[in-house]
Amino acid sequence: MKKTFKMYYFPYSKIMLMIFLSIFLTCTCAKEDPWKRLNEQAASLYQQGHYAEGAKVAEEALGVAERTFGPDHPNVATSLDNLANFYRVQGKYAEVERLYKRSLTIWEKAIGPDHPNVATTLYNLALLYYSQGKDTEAEPLYKRSLKIAEKALGPDHPNVATTLYNLALLYYSQGKYAEAEPFFKQSLAIFEKTLGHYHPQVTMTLNNLALLYFSQGKYAEAEPLYKQSLRRRETVLGIDHLDVAESLNNLGELYRNQGKYAEAEPLYKRSLKIWEKALGPEHPNVAAVLENMAKCCREMGKKDEAEKLVARAKKIRNKR
């Protein structure tokens, strides 16, 4: 089981904060109160994971914004972006695309093409396309978002790092490793500077840069990065955290591919124990580690043990 790359939307609360600061400082009229209350309610529901209920509130907020301020007002763009976030987690991608595009048009017209809010919407639209495998559509939007964010927020802002990170994912998924590497490195440097060495985004980026090297057979470059990610995760999250299990598995895969079976085997076993305890003995991640352990055992000449592991993994897979 290789580490699955994670993508990052600018979260609802960050969008709300960034936009509300500019609006609330200049607009204090009473007619905004109902819209503001609906947005606050929707944001709370989003953070609680109540997406269906929150979407209804966000839809109501959009209607209020359109009726109160007109169809091309920045407040409408805010509501469009927020509603798109609810639809995204519900898998309503066609609706998400429509909402982001309309929002983008409003932002560009109302506040100019180089505003951070434009960068945010471009980024989220790019990530939507990437998640659908539409790399050709995603790449130029990422790049434009990055250019705006660097200029408006500064080259060391976390939003810049997040965009760099997702550009790296895009290039990695295309097998463009040489293009992906500098983006991973640059994003890692910014994350470490702004978030600290032990932040989950830092350990994730370390892990994925290691996977980039692993995918190219550059094991000497991958090993210290995997180890750093593992140590930091253990320190911050505890030795039984799921992210620790992922790091253990990845380091085990690295050693197995080098024929270092004695080093790999205990890492797999520890990873397996964490997955089983946290997610149950029949979770797909348990099956994935069992399959990796089976490969290790087979390569060590432990054929009987390997077959038992494979059989258990198949049993888990067949139940899905």
Secondary structure, DSSP 8 states (H G I E B T S, - for coil): -----------HHHHHHHHHHHHHTT---GGGHHHHHHHHHHHHHHHHT-HHHHHHHHHHHHHHHHHHH-TTSHHHHHHHHHHHHHHHHTT-HHHHHHHHHHHHHHHHHHH-TTSHHHHHHHHHHHHHHHHTT-HHHHHHHHHHHHHHHHHHH-TT-HHHHHHHHHHHHHHHHTT-HHHHHHHHHHHHHHHHHHH-TTSHHHHHHHHHHHHHHHHTT-HHHHHHHHHHHHHHHHHHH-TT-HHHHHHHHHHHHHHHHTT-HHHHHHHHHHHHHHHHHHH-TT-HHHHHHHHHHHHHHHHTT-HHHHHHHHHHHHHHHHT-
